[in-house]
Amino acid sequence: MSVVVSYQGEPGAFSSQAALQVFPDCELLPCRTFEDALAAVSDGAARYGMIPIDNSIAGRVADIHHLLPRSGLHIIGEHFLPIRFHLMAVEGATLATLKTVQSHIHALGQCRKIIRKLGLKAEVAADTAGSARQVAEAGDPTRAAIAPHIAAEVYGLNILMEDIEDEKHNTTRFVVLSKYPEFARQGSGKTVTTLIFQVRNLPAALYKALGGFATNGVNMTKLESYMVDGHFSATMFYSDVEGHPDDPALRRALDELAFFSKELKILGVYPAHEFRDSFPEPGE
């Protein structure tokens, strides 16, 4: 029996592409919202969830940092997906017949050059895969969609132009979520630890809380803040650090963080994706 993986979006979405790359034989479970995708894992309808968390151009994915800690789920892996947009339309359509193009607002914004070059009217839609479905259903050769390659296969569209994104470094980072913790084994390779924490209400508390990472030589690759329940005085921090909690250096850093924090929770300890090896050093 194949493993079920939930994701937000329609069939043919980038999230479904990421899920198939990580779990080639999985059964995909498309969900309308991120909450639905997370709930599917919590309720047992899906074994794993494939959720986008960051994009190299658009930044963090809205709502995830709020939803993930409350979901009770655990991060057991990560996946980096290069984002490639394609211009697709129904059978018989050509670049000359096109008048409009539709897609998610971020996709349209990341393909401005080709849209302007072709003189197309851009129309904002809910998502990329849904745009492909709508174009297929309409059967209109004047309409096109900007969507991932897999969407053309799902909805029987022809790809008129490939890789039309303005920036070739466009990449989305996904996390693989599970109802049960599956911590990576110490010493099994490069590891990422994801955690959330809330510092005590003390002067310079954040500075002191993070000092342990610097003094112990632990690399923090991500640190973002978000408000708790809309209170300006209650701020949570979401962080990714390199290493395993059982590594002496990270253990000391976490002990120091815990001393200055009123709440600290590890969301996952998982293998670092090979894409991280291609990260340029700051300033390069």
C-alpha positions as CSV (number, residue, x, y, z in Angstrom):
1,M,0.0,0.0,0.0
2,S,1.5,3.4,-1.0
3,V,2.0,6.1,1.5
4,V,-0.4,9.0,1.4
5,V,1.0,12.6,1.3
6,S,-1.2,15.6,1.8
7,Y,-0.5,19.1,0.3
8,Q,-2.2,22.4,-0.2
9,G,-3.4,23.1,-3.8
10,E,-5.0,21.4,-6.7
11,P,-3.6,18.4,-8.7
12,G,-0.5,19.6,-10.6
13,A,0.6,22.1,-8.0
14,F,4.3,22.6,-7.2
15,S,3.6,20.9,-3.8
16,S,2.5,17.7,-5.6
17,Q,5.6,17.8,-7.7
18,A,7.7,18.1,-4.5
19,A,5.8,15.2,-2.9
20,L,6.4,12.9,-5.9
21,Q,10.1,13.7,-5.9
22,V,10.5,12.7,-2.3
23,F,7.9,9.9,-2.4
24,P,7.8,8.6,-6.0
25,D,5.1,6.0,-5.4
26,C,3.0,8.0,-3.0
27,E,-0.8,8.6,-3.2
28,L,-1.4,12.4,-3.4
29,L,-4.0,14.0,-1.3
30,P,-4.8,17.5,-2.5
31,C,-6.3,19.9,0.2
32,R,-8.0,23.2,-0.2
33,T,-6.0,25.0,2.6
34,F,-2.9,24.6,4.6
35,E,-5.0,23.9,7.7
36,D,-6.7,21.0,5.8
37,A,-3.3,19.6,4.7
38,L,-2.0,19.6,8.3
39,A,-5.3,18.2,9.7
40,A,-5.1,15.3,7.2
41,V,-1.8,14.3,8.8
42,S,-3.1,14.8,12.3
43,D,-6.2,12.8,11.6
44,G,-4.4,9.9,9.9
45,A,-5.8,10.5,6.5
46,A,-2.2,11.1,5.3
47,R,1.0,9.7,6.6
48,Y,3.0,12.8,5.6
49,G,2.4,16.4,4.7
50,M,4.4,18.3,2.1
51,I,4.3,22.0,3.0
52,P,6.1,25.0,1.5
53,I,7.8,27.2,4.1
54,D,10.1,29.5,2.2
55,N,10.7,30.9,-1.3
56,S,14.0,32.4,-2.4
57,I,12.1,35.4,-4.0
58,A,8.8,35.8,-2.1
59,G,10.2,35.0,1.3
60,R,8.4,32.9,3.9
61,V,5.0,31.4,3.1
62,A,2.3,33.2,4.9
63,D,0.6,31.5,7.9
64,I,2.8,28.5,8.1
65,H,4.9,29.8,11.0
66,H,1.6,30.3,12.9
67,L,0.0,27.0,11.9
68,L,2.9,24.6,12.2
69,P,3.7,25.0,15.9
70,R,0.0,24.6,16.8
71,S,-0.5,21.6,14.6
72,G,1.4,19.3,16.9
73,L,3.2,17.8,13.9
74,H,6.9,17.1,13.6
75,I,9.3,18.0,10.8
76,I,11.0,14.9,9.6
77,G,12.6,16.2,6.4
78,E,13.1,19.0,4.0
79,H,13.1,19.3,0.2
80,F,14.3,22.2,-2.1
81,L,12.4,22.5,-5.4
82,P,13.6,24.8,-8.2
83,I,10.6,26.6,-9.4
84,R,10.2,26.5,-13.2
85,F,7.2,28.2,-14.8
86,H,5.8,27.1,-18.2
87,L,3.3,28.8,-20.5
88,M,0.6,26.4,-21.5
89,A,-2.7,26.4,-23.4
90,V,-5.2,24.1,-25.1
91,E,-4.6,22.1,-28.3
92,G,-4.5,24.4,-31.3
93,A,-3.5,27.5,-29.4
94,T,-0.3,29.3,-30.4
95,L,1.6,32.3,-29.1
96,A,-0.2,34.3,-31.9
97,T,-3.7,33.3,-30.7
98,L,-3.1,34.2,-27.0
99,K,-4.6,37.3,-25.5
100,T,-4.7,36.6,-21.7
101,V,-2.6,34.6,-19.2
102,Q,-3.6,33.6,-15.7
103,S,-1.8,32.3,-12.7
104,H,-1.1,32.9,-9.0
105,I,-0.1,36.5,-8.3
106,H,3.5,35.5,-7.4
107,A,3.8,33.5,-10.6
108,L,2.7,36.4,-12.7
109,G,5.1,38.7,-10.9
110,Q,8.0,36.3,-11.5
111,C,7.2,36.1,-15.2
112,R,6.8,39.8,-16.0
113,K,9.3,39.9,-18.8
114,I,7.7,37.3,-21.0
115,I,4.2,38.5,-20.3
116,R,5.2,42.0,-21.4
117,K,7.1,40.7,-24.4
118,L,4.1,38.7,-25.6
119,G,1.7,41.6,-24.9
120,L,-0.7,39.4,-22.8
121,K,-3.2,40.6,-20.3
122,A,-2.3,39.1,-16.9
123,E,-5.2,37.8,-14.8
124,V,-4.7,36.8,-11.1
125,A,-6.0,33.4,-10.1
126,A,-6.0,31.5,-6.8
127,D,-3.1,29.2,-7.8
128,T,-1.0,27.9,-10.7
129,A,-2.5,24.4,-11.0
130,G,-6.0,25.8,-10.7
131,S,-5.3,28.2,-13.6
132,A,-4.2,25.3,-15.8
133,R,-7.4,23.4,-14.9
134,Q,-9.5,26.5,-15.8
135,V,-7.8,27.0,-19.1
136,A,-8.3,23.4,-20.0
137,E,-12.0,23.5,-19.1
138,A,-12.6,26.7,-21.0
139,G,-11.1,25.3,-24.3
140,D,-10.3,28.8,-25.4
141,P,-7.2,29.2,-27.6
142,T,-6.8,32.9,-26.5
143,R,-6.2,31.9,-22.9
144,A,-3.1,30.6,-21.4
145,A,-1.9,29.6,-17.9
146,I,1.5,29.8,-16.2
147,A,2.0,26.7,-14.2
148,P,4.4,23.8,-13.4
149,H,5.2,21.2,-16.0
150,I,3.2,18.5,-14.1
151,A,0.0,20.6,-14.5
152,A,0.2,20.3,-18.3
153,E,0.3,16.6,-18.0
154,V,-2.6,16.5,-15.5
155,Y,-4.9,18.7,-17.6
156,G,-3.9,17.8,-21.1
157,L,-2.4,21.2,-22.1
158,N,0.3,21.9,-24.5
159,I,3.4,23.8,-23.3
160,L,4.1,26.7,-25.6
161,M,7.1,28.0,-23.8
162,E,9.3,26.5,-21.1
163,D,11.2,28.0,-18.2
164,I,9.7,31.5,-18.5
165,E,10.6,32.8,-15.0
166,D,12.6,36.0,-14.8
167,E,15.0,34.7,-12.1
168,K,16.5,31.2,-12.5
169,H,17.4,30.9,-8.8
170,N,13.8,30.8,-7.8
171,T,13.6,27.9,-5.3
172,T,11.0,26.8,-2.7
173,R,11.9,25.0,0.5
174,F,9.4,22.4,1.7
175,V,9.2,20.6,5.0
176,V,7.9,17.0,5.4
177,L,5.6,16.7,8.3
178,S,4.6,13.7,10.3
179,K,2.3,13.0,13.3
180,Y,5.1,11.2,15.0
181,P,8.6,12.4,15.7
182,E,11.4,10.8,13.6
183,F,14.5,12.5,14.8
184,A,17.6,11.9,12.6
185,R,20.3,9.8,14.3
186,Q,23.3,11.7,15.6
187,G,26.3,11.2,13.4
188,S,24.3,10.1,10.4
189,G,25.3,13.2,8.3
190,K,24.5,16.9,8.2
191,T,21.5,17.7,10.3
192,V,19.1,20.6,10.7
193,T,17.3,21.3,14.0
194,T,14.1,23.4,13.9
195,L,12.8,25.0,17.0
196,I,10.5,27.7,18.3
197,F,11.1,29.7,21.5
198,Q,9.8,32.7,23.4
199,V,12.3,34.7,25.5
200,R,11.6,36.0,29.0
201,N,10.5,39.6,29.4
202,L,14.0,40.8,30.5
203,P,16.3,43.5,29.1
204,A,18.4,42.1,26.2
205,A,16.9,38.7,26.7
206,L,17.0,37.8,23.0
207,Y,20.7,38.9,22.8
208,K,21.5,36.8,25.8
209,A,19.4,33.8,24.6
210,L,21.2,33.7,21.2
211,G,24.7,34.3,22.7
212,G,25.1,30.6,23.3
213,F,25.0,29.8,19.5
214,A,27.8,32.3,18.8
215,T,30.1,31.2,21.7
216,N,29.6,27.5,20.8
217,G,30.1,28.0,17.1
218,V,26.6,26.9,16.0
219,N,25.4,28.2,12.7
220,M,21.9,29.6,12.8
221,T,20.5,29.6,9.2
222,K,17.1,31.1,9.9
223,L,15.5,33.3,12.6
224,E,12.1,34.8,12.2
225,S,9.6,36.3,14.7
226,Y,5.9,36.2,14.8
227,M,3.3,37.5,17.2
228,V,1.3,35.2,19.4
229,D,-2.5,35.5,19.3
230,G,-2.1,39.1,18.0
231,H,-0.3,40.4,21.2
232,F,2.5,42.8,20.5
233,S,4.1,41.9,23.8
234,A,4.2,38.1,23.0
235,T,6.7,37.3,20.3
236,M,7.7,33.8,19.3
237,F,10.8,33.0,17.3
238,Y,11.2,30.3,14.7
239,S,14.7,29.1,14.0
240,D,16.7,26.6,12.0
241,V,20.2,25.7,13.2
242,E,22.8,23.3,11.9
243,G,23.6,20.3,14.0
244,H,22.0,17.7,16.2
245,P,20.7,18.5,19.8
246,D,23.0,15.7,21.1
247,D,26.1,17.4,19.6
248,P,27.9,18.9,22.6
249,A,28.1,22.4,21.0
250,L,24.4,22.6,20.1
251,R,23.4,21.1,23.4
252,R,25.2,23.8,25.3
253,A,23.7,26.5,23.0
254,L,20.2,25.1,23.6
255,D,20.8,24.9,27.4
256,E,21.6,28.6,27.4
257,L,18.7,29.4,25.1
258,A,16.3,27.5,27.5
259,F,17.7,29.5,30.5
260,F,16.6,32.8,29.0
261,S,13.3,31.5,27.4
262,K,9.9,30.9,28.9
263,E,9.1,28.4,26.2
264,L,11.3,26.2,24.0
265,K,10.2,23.5,21.7
266,I,12.0,21.4,19.1
267,L,9.8,20.9,16.0
268,G,12.2,18.5,14.2
269,V,15.7,17.1,13.8
270,Y,16.2,15.9,10.2
271,P,18.8,15.4,7.5
272,A,20.0,18.5,5.7
273,H,19.0,18.4,2.0
274,E,21.8,18.2,-0.5
275,F,20.7,21.5,-2.0
276,R,22.2,23.2,1.0
277,D,25.7,22.3,-0.3
278,S,25.1,24.7,-3.1
279,F,24.4,27.7,-0.9
280,P,27.0,30.5,-1.5
281,E,28.9,31.9,1.4
282,P,27.6,35.3,2.6
283,G,29.1,38.1,0.4
284,E,29.8,35.8,-2.6
